[in-house]
Structure formats: structure tokens, C-alpha cells
Amino acid sequence: MAEPVRLEVWSDISCPWCYIAKRRLDQALAGAAVGTDLTVTYRSFQVSPDAPQDFEGSAFDFLVHHKGIPAAQVRQGMTQVARIAASVGLVYDVERLSPANTGKAHQVLHLARARGAQLAMVDRLFAAFFAEGRAISRDGVLAELAGDVGLEGEEVREVLRTGEFAQAVRADIDAGLALGLTGVPFYVIDGVRRLPATQAPETMAALLKSGDPTVR
């Protein structure tokens, strides 16, 4: 029997394009006969590793004043992202976004992977951040969100207290950089073949089924 195909996705919870790409990937897998032969693992990456645990201000303020992006560019980008998110059935509520460091959220994703609930945890974190305006840097919020997918809140708090998965987060980032990662989302099949992550679901489904190499 052939070994399952391994799809690894480098992503960040605060990255709107990763949020959209997750929905497109789900749609691609739903429409492609690859589900039983494909394993999907989310890997950690931080778009803003220097972000404070809690940013006092709006997402607009964060991008303009913390990241130094021109205000007009930020407004245009937010409008574009909201439109594309809506086109795939997602809520992108820029007024409710709570900018924060995502390092702890990634540690929870590693715990969720160990407990067999990583993909559900990814979805829950994306929805919490982009649609609900939750503060995903706070231990209590993360414990509550993890509980929504069946994890134990006390275990989450303990993992965050000890930093048990902090090194695993760093290892994911380093592995992605070694593979040529320059931004997220970043998809790799079987450790060597990279796929463009911004494809329409039907295009992604065709690529996954065909096995054709794309970007080397």
C-alpha cells in the first residue's frame, strides 16, 4: 500500500491570507478524491514575532504604527481581504480584530496536534481572531477556545506556563525557512514539493490529485 501523501502548511493565525487559504484547502479536499491518502499538518510561523502580547489599539493602528505600512495601503488591503474572505463564506471583521503576539496560540496548536485535534483547533483560532475579536495571546482565552474542540483547559494552561511546545514552534519556523519560506501560507508536499497556496479550490484539488510538480 502506498504511503499517505504528507501536506504541510506553514501558517499564522493572525494572517488573513492563511485564514482564506485554509477555507480554500478545505473546499479543495472536499471536492478531491485525496482525503484518505493525504495527511495535513499545520506548521508554525509568525508574521509579527515582535508583536506585543496585547496591542493597545486597532488592527489599523497596528499595521500603520507598529508595522509601518502606509495608511492608504492598509485600508485598501483590508477592503480586499474582507471581500475575498466573504467570497468563500468567511467573516473578516476588521473592527473587532485584537492584534497580539501569536506565539502562545502556536504552542496550543502543537498540543492539539498531539491530541489529534489540530485541524479543529486551527479553525477555532481563525474564527476567534478574525470573526469574534478574541485576544488569542491570553492563556484564559486559549484554554477556553481549546475546550471548544475537546482539549482540557487545565492542560492548556500548564503547557503555556511551562512553554513545553515553545521549542517546537521555533523548530517549525526554522524548518520552513530552510525549505525556502518567505511568507505564509506556504504548502509543502512530502517535504520537497511546494504548492502555490493561493489557488482556487478546484485548481488546488487538481494539483493534489495529479501529483504534478509545481514550484521547485
C-alpha positions, 0 to 999 in steps of 0.5 A: 500500500502506498504511503499517505501523501504528507501536506504541510502548511506553514501558517499564522493565525493572525494572517488573513491570507492563511485564514482564506487559504485554509477555507480554500484547502478545505473546499479543495479536499472536499471536492478531491478524491485525496482525503484518505491518502493525504495527511495535513499538518499545520506548521508554525510561523509568525508574521509579527514575532515582535508583536506585543502580547496585547496591542493597545489599539486597532488592527489599523493602528497596528499595521500603520504604527507598529508595522509601518505600512502606509495608511492608504495601503492598509485600508485598501488591503483590508477592503480586499481581504474582507471581500475575498474572505466573504467570497468563500463564506468567511467573516473578516471583521476588521473592527473587532480584530485584537492584534497580539503576539501569536506565539502562545496560540502556536504552542496550543496548536502543537498540543492539539496536534498531539491530541489529534485535534489540530485541524479543529483547533486551527479553525477555532483560532481563525474564527476567534481572531478574525470573526469574534475579536478574541485576544488569542495571546491570553492563556484564559482565552486559549484554554477556553477556545481549546475546550471548544474542540475537546482539549482540557483547559487545565492542560492548556494552561500548564503547557503555556506556563511551562512553554513545553511546545515553545521549542517546537514552534521555533523548530517549525519556523526554522524548518520552513525557512530552510525549505525556502519560506518567505511568507505564509501560507506556504504548502509543502508536499512530502517535504520537497514539493511546494504548492502555490497556496493561493489557488482556487479550490478546484485548481488546488484539488487538481494539483493534489490529485495529479501529483504534478510538480509545481514550484521547485 
